[in-house]
Amino acid sequence: MISQGVHLAVRATIVFGGLTMLAPAAAAQRADAAQARAPLSTPKLVAGGLIGGALGLLAGGVVGTGLRQSRPCPDEQWVCNLHGAIWGATIGESVGIPLGVRKAGGRNLGAMLAVSTGIGIAGLFALKASHYDSPQAPIILVAVPLLQLTASVAIAKR
């Protein structure tokens, strides 16, 4: 009889102990779900996008320059390096902005990447059409990242 009582007490402890261990996990899941539905902070998303874009711009520019240096160049080498840096920086920044916004809490990374990359490619071709040296080139170089950041934040908040 005593062994049955001890057995019952051990069983109750295991069952209720397991429930008390599950309760904090369930509460944490509810808190995560509520946070996922909470409105996102626009300044936080913008800051994340700026940091991600800057890091992507630098990394992409370095990689683009390195890749371009490894090929023969019909022009002066610095011109080819500059073109490689521009292409690499555009790709790096186009990927860096959405990743930064996502890291800051944004949602829907796939759509952000697609839109940001599309804007970057359009800007790159517009820059190439202007021969990298026209009155429109500085406008393109400023407008493209601003459009990418704006689009990424808007998509992240949907």
Secondary structure, DSSP 8 states (H G I E B T S, - for coil): -HHHHHHHHHHHHHHHHHHHHHHHHHHHHHHHHHHHHS---HHHHHHHHHHHHHHHHHHHHHHHHHHHHTS--SS-HHHHHHHHHHHHHHHHHHHHHHHHHHHTT---HHHHHHHHHHHHHHHHHHHHHTTT-STTHHHHHHHHHHHHHHHHHHHHH-
